Amino acid sequence: MKFVTGASKQPTVWQDLAGGGRNNRPVTVHGAVHALRDMGGVAFLTLRLARGAVQCVCPPDLLPEGLCEECCVELSGSLRAEPRALVGVEIAVEDLAVLSRPAAPMPVSLSKRRLGLHLDTGLPLRPAVLRHERARAVFKLQEGLARAFRDYLTGEGFTEIHTPKIVHAGAEGGSNIFKLDYFGKKAYLAQSPQFYKQTMVGVYERVFEIGPVFRAEKHATPRHLNEYTGLDLEMGYIGSFYDVIEMETGYLRHAMALLAKEYAQELALLEVELPEADRIPCLRFDEAKRLAAERYGYRIRDPYDLEPEEEAHIGRYAREEYGSDFVFVTHYPSKKRPFYAMDDPDDPKYTLSFDLLFRGLEVTTGGQRVHDYADQVAKMEARGMDPADFESYLMIHKHGMPPHGGLGVGLERLTMQLCGLDNIRYVSLFPRDRTRLEP
């Protein structure tokens, strides 16, 4: 009879090697052969670990026959200082065992500093391309952004929730919603967790979720995906929607500090300059449009929304005028905001809502919600909506809700802007757009 206790063997990991604490001590590591150079009298093997890579020096007689790139190996040896190596140490190999061998060579050379592939060439090869050090670094930074969101909000008294992604009605309305046959019933993929996170404010007061969002939009732009990851929060008992803005600013400060402290390797590899998030300017929608148009000499075409070029101009203005890579644009027109957005009591043509622009691209939408039952029903009816279609959602208003608000951050957009990339598909592991369902 065998019993298990949850105690597992702890392998030597990259952080142990990079830290140098095991210098001149025996180590055993496993990983994939990232690069291999046989110099005759000695072989240099770069071993790719779960994070980072380490140079290994191996006598040729220890190299198994047929050893090649992407062989999975376990090796033992002595760790020693080597200033010329990437992490300042290398392993002098004393024993090497092959755990598995590839059936075919890689379609790309992972040892190159940059792959240099066109996006349309690289996406079908995604399982291989993601092993490249730069691709791995992008998604480690993305991990840090999501990790910071969870850690910060948990520390601020938020409860993490997990809401349905198969729903009976869309939160945003419109045609950009995927339809499903759900056992003979009409259903949809969730455009956002909006209704459910509002519902849970009545349960826990402060909630957040990290999960997929689906939009059946038919455009093919560098900034849109049909499935992306949302960082969503909702909070009750707010004094104004600026409480939500303050919460996001706190998250951003925490995220940048975490990346600087624990993701320095990836930041250096990708040459990422972290933005300052200590003081973020807030501009009203109409004011932001006017200031940017006057500064850069163009006419405002759409008075109700921001065009991509306008976002870029407003971002540039914030950088030049306030030295900030971020800018909150507040008080969007009611005409362009969903039915649950609270109108500004001082001017109902505008809402108590906002977007966050990061280096000229919208990465967040949020604001205060309607919490009064009569007000919400009236706004639905004014828009030609039937409140009966939203009976379960309106239950929260009918039975009492505090003033509340929230936001949704697009994780991929935030990552793209942070890394200075020009297409959102680079920051989605397996991007889904109008034409892509594989890999």
PyMOL commands that set and color helices and strands:
alter all, ss='L'
color gray80, all
select helices_A, chain A and resi 14-19+60-62+119-129+133-155+194-204+242-262+264-270+285-296+308-322+334-336+373-382+387-398+411-419+424-427
alter helices_A, ss='H'
color red, helices_A
select strands_A, chain A and resi 26-38+43-48+53-58+72-81+89-100+159-160+166-167+179-182+185-189+206-214+227-236+282-284+326-330+343-344+347-351+353-358+361-368+404-410
alter strands_A, ss='S'
color yellow, strands_A
deselect
rebuild
show_as cartoon
